[in-house]
Amino acid sequence: MTSPHIGIAGAGLAGRTLAWRLARMGCRVSLFDARQRDDLATASQTAAAMLSPLAELAVSDEAVFALGQRSMQLWPQWIAELAQASGEEVYYRQQGTLVVAHAPDQASLEHFSRLLHHKLPAACLSQVQTLDGAALAGYEPMLAGRFGGGLYLAGEGQLANDQWMAALGRELDRLGVSWHEAQSVVSLEAHRIVCADAAYSVDWAVDARGVGSKAQLPGIRGVRGEVLRVECAGVNLQRPVRLMHPRYQLYVAPRPNHQFVVGATELESEDSGPVTVRSVLELASALYSLHPAFGEARVLRMNAALRPALDDHRPAVVQQDGVWHINGLYRHGYLCAPALVDELAHKLLACTT
């Protein structure tokens, strides 16, 4: 039987990962994207890629939590598969998350703790551990004496999203995926992807363009997110740290070579322009308050991008007018992507058999 031909519009996290899974399953895959593959000004690249099903439950619901739990099973498997096939290692850790607050902001930390204990399934409550100052220092010696205590969220993790995206790109080439870079998709139809200069026939069309899908998937909106990437040889963290604050939750995710991804901002705005001065000041001051050694950090990159969100803030895999859509990943992209991609890949194979 002829291998099914799947056309995917959008080479971000969902589209690129789906193309990889389908190609591994023997499908013929064509991938279309308006950007070059190494463009950093995308939602997939502008992310801390923290895998935090527990922490995210405070601002989401049981559907997102279930997707996150499923993805936590898939991530180590998929990273190992990619490494075995390509020889490329992707930085991945699953050593939990720390949640802390300065003394004036203890109410925010207590509120966060109450939310988790109220919303978490009983079987997961043991993953939330309350720490005193000494126990906190045992997990992260750099924070010794800076906080009176905090929370440890066992089982959470993180990965280097830039490494994942780059390694996927090279593996897609090896697998023979037809990649149409810098080629905008005008529309998707049943069995057809229409670009500005040509139309391509496919067995199934998949729209994974995020905010770029607004014309074909009503309800999608962009939510602006901003992050800094810094380098600081004076700080060593083993796991992500969340800093509670009445206005925002700062997150600091360590990367190899003393690099850190720092974020907090989430703006109901579809402005995709550069990072604002206010955001830089807030992120940098909060980072400095976490540890003063960050005052000597070198700013490597400042990025802003639009995260695609639906009204219920749940990601979705839906079929509409003969086109499959994977969208609405919002702030849960890396947390939920494997579960969604796995679901859609199996649905597409079922449709072609």
SULQUI-V155003 format. One record per pair of residues at least 24 apart in sequence whose C-alpha atoms are under 10 Angstrom apart, sorted by the first residue. I is the first residue (numbers start at 1). J is the second residue. Records with the same first field share a line. If there is no record, write none. Layout:
I->J + J
This chain:
1->353
2->26 + 27 + 28
3->27 + 28 + 29 + 203 + 349 + 352 + 353
4->28 + 29 + 202 + 203 + 204 + 348 + 349 + 351 + 352 + 353
5->29 + 30 + 191 + 201 + 202 + 203 + 204 + 205 + 352
6->30 + 31 + 191 + 192 + 201 + 202 + 203 + 204 + 205 + 206 + 348 + 349
7->31 + 32 + 178 + 188 + 191 + 192 + 193 + 200 + 201 + 202 + 203 + 204 + 205 + 206 + 207
8->32 + 33 + 179 + 185 + 188 + 193 + 202 + 204 + 205 + 206 + 207 + 208 + 209 + 324 + 325
9->33 + 34 + 180 + 183 + 184 + 185 + 186 + 187 + 188 + 193 + 194 + 195 + 205 + 206 + 207 + 208 + 209 + 210 + 212 + 213 + 325
10->34 + 35 + 181 + 183 + 184 + 185 + 206 + 207 + 208 + 209 + 210 + 212 + 213
11->35 + 36 + 37 + 44 + 165 + 169 + 179 + 180 + 181 + 207 + 208 + 209 + 210
12->37 + 42 + 43 + 44 + 45 + 165 + 208 + 209 + 210
13->42 + 43 + 44 + 45 + 161 + 164 + 165 + 168 + 208 + 209 + 210 + 329 + 333 + 334 + 337 + 338 + 341
14->44 + 207 + 208 + 209 + 210 + 326 + 327 + 329 + 333 + 334 + 336 + 337 + 338 + 340 + 341
15->206 + 207 + 208 + 209 + 210 + 326 + 327 + 337 + 341
16->165 + 168 + 169 + 172 + 208 + 341
17->78 + 164 + 165 + 168 + 169 + 172 + 337 + 338 + 341 + 342
18->206 + 208 + 326 + 337 + 338 + 340 + 341 + 342 + 343 + 344 + 345
19->168 + 169 + 172 + 175 + 177 + 178 + 179 + 341 + 345
20->82 + 168 + 169 + 171 + 172 + 173 + 175 + 177 + 341 + 345
21->78 + 172 + 338 + 341 + 342 + 345 + 346
22->177 + 341 + 342 + 344 + 345 + 346 + 348 + 349
23->171 + 172 + 175 + 176 + 177
24->172 + 175
25->345 + 346 + 349
26->175 + 349
27->177 + 348 + 349
28->175 + 176 + 177 + 178 + 202 + 203
29->172 + 175 + 176 + 177 + 178 + 179 + 202 + 204
30->176 + 177 + 178 + 179 + 180 + 193 + 200 + 202 + 205
31->172 + 177 + 178 + 179 + 180 + 181 + 183 + 206
32->178 + 179 + 180 + 181 + 182 + 183 + 184 + 185 + 193 + 195 + 207 + 208 + 209
33->179 + 180 + 181 + 182 + 183 + 184 + 185 + 195 + 208 + 209
34->180 + 181 + 182 + 183 + 184 + 185 + 195 + 209 + 212
35->180 + 181 + 182 + 183 + 184
36->180 + 181 + 182 + 183
37->165 + 166 + 169 + 179 + 180 + 181 + 182
38->162 + 165 + 166 + 169
40->162 + 301 + 303 + 304 + 305
41->272 + 273 + 274 + 302 + 303 + 304 + 305 + 306
42->272 + 303 + 304 + 305 + 306 + 307
43->210 + 211 + 224 + 225 + 226 + 303 + 304 + 305 + 306 + 307 + 308 + 329 + 330 + 331 + 333
44->161 + 162 + 164 + 165 + 305 + 306 + 307 + 333 + 334
45->160 + 161 + 162 + 163 + 164 + 165 + 227 + 303 + 304 + 305
46->161 + 162 + 225 + 226 + 227 + 228 + 229 + 261 + 263 + 302 + 303 + 304 + 305 + 306 + 307
47->160 + 161 + 162 + 225 + 226 + 227 + 228 + 253 + 261 + 262 + 263 + 303 + 304 + 305 + 307 + 331 + 332 + 333 + 334
48->158 + 159 + 160 + 161 + 162 + 227 + 228 + 229 + 240 + 251 + 252 + 253 + 254 + 255 + 260 + 261 + 262 + 263 + 331 + 334
49->92 + 157 + 158 + 159 + 160 + 161 + 162 + 253 + 261 + 331 + 332 + 333 + 334 + 335
50->92 + 93 + 94 + 97 + 156 + 157 + 158 + 159 + 160 + 161 + 239 + 240 + 251 + 252 + 253 + 254 + 261 + 332 + 333 + 334 + 335
51->75 + 92 + 93 + 94 + 96 + 97 + 155 + 156 + 157 + 158 + 159 + 240 + 332 + 333 + 334 + 335 + 336
52->94 + 96 + 97 + 153 + 154 + 155 + 156 + 157 + 158 + 240 + 332 + 334 + 335 + 336
53->120 + 153 + 155 + 156 + 157 + 332 + 335 + 336
54->97 + 116 + 119 + 120 + 124 + 125 + 127 + 128 + 153 + 154 + 155 + 156
55->97 + 98 + 99 + 112 + 113 + 115 + 116 + 128 + 153 + 156 + 242
56->116 + 331 + 332 + 335
57->112 + 115 + 116 + 119 + 120
58->111 + 112 + 113 + 114 + 115 + 116 + 117 + 118 + 119 + 120
59->112 + 115 + 116 + 313
60->119 + 312 + 313 + 314 + 331 + 332
61->119 + 120 + 312 + 313 + 314
62->119 + 120 + 121 + 314
63->314 + 315
64->313 + 314 + 315 + 329 + 332 + 335 + 336
65->119 + 120 + 121 + 332 + 335 + 336
66->336 + 339
67->314 + 315 + 332 + 335 + 336 + 337 + 338 + 339 + 340
68->332 + 333 + 334 + 335 + 336 + 337 + 338 + 339 + 340
69->156 + 335 + 336 + 339
70->335 + 336 + 337 + 338 + 339 + 340 + 342
71->334 + 335 + 336 + 337 + 338 + 339 + 340 + 341 + 342
72->155 + 156 + 157 + 334 + 335 + 336 + 338 + 339
73->338 + 339
74->337 + 338 + 339 + 342
75->157 + 158 + 159 + 334 + 335 + 337 + 338 + 339
78->338
79->159 + 164
82->164 + 167 + 168 + 171
83->167 + 171
85->171 + 174
86->167 + 168 + 170 + 171 + 174
87->167 + 171
88->163 + 164 + 166 + 167 + 168 + 170 + 171
89->163 + 164 + 167
90->159 + 160 + 161 + 162 + 163 + 164 + 165 + 166 + 167
91->158 + 159 + 160 + 161 + 162 + 163 + 164 + 255 + 256
92->157 + 158 + 159 + 160 + 161 + 163 + 164 + 255
93->155 + 156 + 157 + 158 + 159 + 160 + 238 + 239 + 240 + 254 + 255
94->154 + 155 + 156 + 157 + 158 + 159 + 238 + 239 + 240
95->139 + 152 + 153 + 154 + 155 + 156 + 157 + 158 + 238 + 239 + 240
96->127 + 128 + 139 + 152 + 153 + 154 + 155 + 156 + 157 + 158 + 238 + 239 + 240 + 241
97->128 + 139 + 151 + 152 + 153 + 154 + 155 + 156 + 157 + 158 + 238 + 239 + 240 + 241 + 242 + 251 + 253
98->128 + 129 + 131 + 136 + 139 + 140 + 149 + 150 + 151 + 152 + 153 + 154 + 156 + 239 + 240 + 241 + 242 + 243 + 251
99->130 + 131 + 136 + 149 + 150 + 151 + 152 + 153 + 240 + 241 + 242 + 243 + 244 + 249 + 250 + 251
100->131 + 136 + 143 + 146 + 147 + 148 + 149 + 150 + 151 + 152 + 241 + 242 + 243 + 244 + 245 + 249 + 290
101->146 + 147 + 148 + 149 + 150 + 151 + 242 + 243 + 244 + 245 + 249 + 290
102->146 + 147 + 148 + 149 + 150 + 243 + 244 + 245 + 289 + 290
103->146 + 147 + 148 + 149
104->245 + 246
105->243 + 244 + 245 + 246
106->148 + 149 + 150 + 244 + 245 + 246
107->244 + 245 + 246
108->243 + 244 + 245 + 246 + 247 + 248 + 249
109->150 + 151 + 243 + 244 + 245 + 246 + 249
110->150 + 151 + 244
111->244
112->151 + 244
113->150 + 151
124->154
125->153
126->153 + 154
127->151 + 152 + 153 + 154 + 155 + 156
128->152 + 153 + 154 + 155
129->153 + 154
139->237 + 238 + 239
140->236 + 237 + 238 + 239 + 241
141->236 + 237 + 238
142->234 + 235 + 236 + 237 + 238 + 290 + 291 + 293
143->235 + 236 + 237 + 290 + 291
146->289 + 290 + 291
147->290
150->242 + 243 + 244
151->241 + 242
152->241
156->239 + 240
157->239 + 240 + 253 + 335
158->239 + 240 + 253 + 254 + 255 + 334 + 335
159->253 + 254 + 255 + 334
160->253 + 254 + 255 + 256 + 261
161->334
184->212
185->209 + 212 + 213
186->215
187->213 + 215 + 216
188->213 + 216 + 321 + 322 + 323 + 324
189->216 + 320 + 321 + 322 + 323 + 324
190->320 + 321 + 322 + 323 + 324
191->322 + 323
192->322 + 323
193->323
203->348 + 351 + 352
204->322 + 323 + 324 + 348 + 349 + 351 + 352
205->319 + 322 + 323 + 324 + 325 + 348
206->318 + 319 + 322 + 323 + 324 + 325 + 326 + 344 + 348
207->317 + 319 + 323 + 324 + 325 + 326 + 327
208->317 + 324 + 325 + 326 + 327 + 328
209->308 + 325 + 326 + 327
210->306 + 307 + 308 + 309 + 325 + 326 + 327 + 328 + 329 + 330
211->270 + 306 + 307 + 308 + 309 + 327 + 328 + 330
212->306 + 308
213->308 + 325 + 326 + 327
214->308
216->320 + 321 + 323 + 325
217->310 + 318 + 320 + 325 + 327
218->310
219->308 + 309 + 310 + 311 + 312 + 328
220->307 + 308 + 309 + 310 + 311 + 313 + 327 + 328 + 330
221->268 + 269 + 270 + 306 + 307 + 308 + 309 + 310 + 311 + 328 + 330
222->267 + 268 + 269 + 270 + 271 + 272 + 305 + 306 + 307 + 308 + 309 + 310 + 328 + 330
223->265 + 266 + 267 + 268 + 269 + 270 + 271 + 272 + 305 + 306 + 307 + 308 + 309 + 310 + 330 + 331
224->265 + 266 + 267 + 268 + 269 + 270 + 271 + 272 + 273 + 275 + 304 + 305 + 306 + 307 + 308 + 330 + 331
225->263 + 264 + 265 + 266 + 267 + 268 + 269 + 270 + 271 + 272 + 275 + 279 + 303 + 304 + 305 + 306 + 307 + 330 + 331
226->262 + 263 + 264 + 265 + 266 + 267 + 272 + 274 + 275 + 276 + 279 + 280 + 283 + 302 + 303 + 304 + 305 + 306
227->251 + 252 + 261 + 262 + 263 + 264 + 265 + 275 + 279 + 280 + 283 + 301 + 302 + 303 + 304 + 305
228->252 + 260 + 261 + 262 + 263 + 264 + 275 + 279 + 280 + 283 + 284 + 299 + 300 + 301 + 302 + 303 + 304
229->253 + 254 + 255 + 259 + 260 + 261 + 262 + 263 + 297 + 298 + 299 + 300 + 301 + 302 + 303
230->254 + 255 + 258 + 259 + 260 + 261 + 262 + 284 + 294 + 296 + 297 + 298 + 299 + 300 + 301 + 302
231->255 + 256 + 257 + 258 + 259 + 260 + 261 + 294 + 296 + 297 + 298 + 299 + 300 + 301
232->257 + 258 + 259 + 260 + 293 + 294 + 295 + 296 + 297 + 298 + 299
233->257 + 258 + 259 + 293 + 294 + 296 + 297 + 298
234->258 + 291 + 292 + 293 + 294 + 295 + 296 + 297
235->259 + 260 + 291 + 292 + 293 + 294 + 296 + 297
236->260
241->290
242->290
243->286 + 287 + 289 + 290
244->286
245->286
248->282 + 283 + 286
249->283 + 286
250->282 + 283 + 286 + 287 + 290
251->283 + 286 + 287
252->283 + 287 + 290
258->297
259->297 + 298 + 299 + 300
260->297 + 299 + 300
261->300 + 301 + 302
262->286 + 287 + 302
263->287 + 303
265->304
266->306 + 307 + 331
267->306
268->306
269->306
270->305 + 306 + 307 + 308
271->304 + 305 + 306
272->303 + 304 + 305 + 306
273->303 + 304 + 305 + 306
274->302 + 303 + 304 + 305
275->302 + 303 + 304 + 305
276->302 + 303 + 304
306->330 + 331
307->331 + 332 + 333
308->333
315->340
316->340
317->341 + 343 + 344 + 347
318->344
324->348
